[in-house]
Amino acid sequence: MKYENQIINFDKNKYDFKKMVKDVFEVKDLEKIHEDYSYHSGLCTMQDNSNSIYHKRFYDKLRSGWSEFTDLYEDLIKNVIFPRYESGCVFQTTPTLRIHLVKNWATPEFHCDSQHGYNHPVGEKNYLLPLTECYGNNSLWVETEPNKGDYHPMRLNYGQVIEWDGNVLRHGNKINDTEKTRVSLDFRVLPKKYYKPKKNEQPSGTRKMRFIVGEYYKEL
């Protein structure tokens, strides 16, 4: 089986997630947030990589009822992603925020999402939508085939989203030795043919949500 990443271009003026996130962060340049913020405990870990002040602002805003963002996200799913699935799909209710600070990492453990501890259902597709330039060691490193270990960085710009198989391909981060922090959103989509609620009772490793509609997933 061939695993091919698919880059999808979208209208960044219509789907201006970057401006929304900048406004919530109260910054002018997402790529330079490391200049004003020093991670509290040195290198982050898999357990605390979402503990920055920026994560708190983002998720607090979502929890408060950020309809402008969630409506736009669902519009992207409906008009850009959903047409790729002939039999329909369910999608991650809210996207995950990633911040890969300069001289730090975001998700240091190389893993695939279906492995024990992460528990994502087989057949799920991953999407990465960068809000900043995504390259080199500020990017996500992914192997080309399961267990091949030939990791390479994804190269993307704002206005692009990449579809890839993080469910079975191991991926992770390296220390960001570039001059730019990477800020991105990622989300997952499960084709309807793989959606089996009775088999998806085991919760996710991070959010502790079951992989069912009404918890981890939402349906159009």
N, C-alpha and C positions, 0 to 999 in steps of 0.2 A: 504493500500500500504506500502511495506517495503522500507526503505531508507538505502541502504547498500553502505558504502564507499568501493571503489575498489582501492587497491594499485597496481601500475604498476611499475615493475622494468625496467630500461633502462640502456644502456651501457654508463656509465659516462665518459669513455675515448673517445668515439665517440662524445657524446654530452656534451662537457666540458664547459658548461655555467659558471661554477664557476671560471675557470681561466680567462675567458673573463671579467667577472665582477670585479674580483680582479685587473686585469690590468687597467681597466678604473678607478677604485677607487684609484689605486696606493697604495694598502695595501698588506700585506703578509697574514693576517688572518682576514677573514670577521667577525668571531665571536667576535673579539676584537676591532672593530672599535669604540665602545663607549669609549675606553680608550683614544682616540685621538680626539674625537669630542663630544662637549657638545651641546645638542639641544638648539637653540637660545632663546626659550621662555618657558622653562620648559616643562610641559607635552604638547604633540602635540594634535591637535583636528582633527575632520573629515575634516575640511576645509584646514588645513595646514600640514597634515601628510606626504605630498610628497615634502616638501620644503627644505629638507636637501641638503647639498653640494653634497652628493652622488647621490641623485635623479637627481640633476641638471647635473652632469657629465654623468649619464646613459642616460637620455633623450636627452641631447645635442648631444651625440654620435649617438643615433638613428636618430635624425633629420639630422645629417650630412651625412647620408647614410652608416650605419654600416652593410654592406652586409654580412660580415662574421657571424654576430650574426643572422640577419634575415633569411639568407639562412639555418642556422642550426636549427633555430626555426621551419621553414616551413618543414624541413626534418623530425623533430620530429613529427610534426602534421601528415605528410603524412605516415610515416612508423610505428609510435607507436600508435597514436590516431585515425587516419582516419579508420583503419581496424575495429574499434569497432562499426562503424556505417554502417549498411548494405545499407541504402538508401542515404548515403552521408551526408555531413554536411558543414556548414560554420564555420569559427573560428575567434577569436579575432585577428585583424590585427597585433598588437604588444602586447606582454605580459606586465602586470603591475608589477612594482618593489615594493616589500614590505620590509621595514626595521623596525624591532621591537627592538629598543635599550634597553639595560639594564636600569632599573628604569624608563621606559617609556612604552608607548603603541603605536600601529600602527593604528588600526581602532577601537576606543573606543566604537562606537555606535553599539549595537547589533541589527541586521537587517537581512532581507532576500532580495535578489536582485530584486525580482519582486514587492516589495512594492512601494507605491507612493514615488516619489523623486529619486528612483534608476531606476525604469522603465524598467528593463530587461525583454525581452519576455519570456513567459511561455515555458517550455521545455528545456531551456538552462542548460547545465552541466558545473560545475566548476572543475578546475584543479589547484592543488597547487604543485609546484615543489621547494622544499627547496634547497638552496645552502649551508646551514649550518645545524647542528643538530636542529631538531624541536621537542620540548618537553615541558611539563609543562606550566608555565606561559609565555614562550617566543613563544608559539604556538598559533594557531587559535582554539578558543573554539566554538563547534558546538553542537546543540541539535540533538537528534536522530529522532524526528518526529516534524512536524510543530506545533509550539506553546506549545510544551511539556516543554521546559525550562530546560531540564536535560543536561546542557552543559558539554562537556568533551573535553580535548585537543587532537589534532591530534598528533600522534607520528610518525615521519618520519626522514629518513636520506638522505643525498645526494646520488643520484642514484635511487630515488623513486619519483613517481608523484602519487598523489591521486585524484581519480575522485569522486566527491560528489555533493550533491544537494543544493548548496547555493542559488538556485533560490527560494526555498520554506523553507529551514531550516535556522533559525536565527543563526547568528554567529557574533563573535567580539573578541576583545582582552582584556586581563587583564594586570595590571602592571607587567612588566617583572622582576621578582625577582630571576631569574636564574643568572648564571655567564656568559651567552653567548647571544650576539645579534643574532637575527634570520634575515637572509637575504633570501628572496625567490622571486620566480616569480609566478604569477598566470595568468590564462587565461580562457576563456570561449568558449564553443563549442555549436552550435545550430544544432540539426538534421534537415535535409532538410524538413522533414514533418512539422516542426514547423515554418519554415522560411516564413513569410508573410510580404513582404516589405511594402505594403500599410498600415499595422497595426503597423509598427515599426517606424513611423515618429517622435514619441516623443524621444527627445535626452536623453542620459545617464546623471545621476545626477552629475558625476564628469568630464567626458571628453567632455560633451555637443556634442556628436556625435550621429547621428541617427543609429539605429540598422539595417543597410542595408549594402550589399556588396558595397565596395567603400568608406565606412566610418568606422564604428566600426568593421565590419566583412570583411573577405576576403574569397575567394573560391579557392580551388585547381584547 
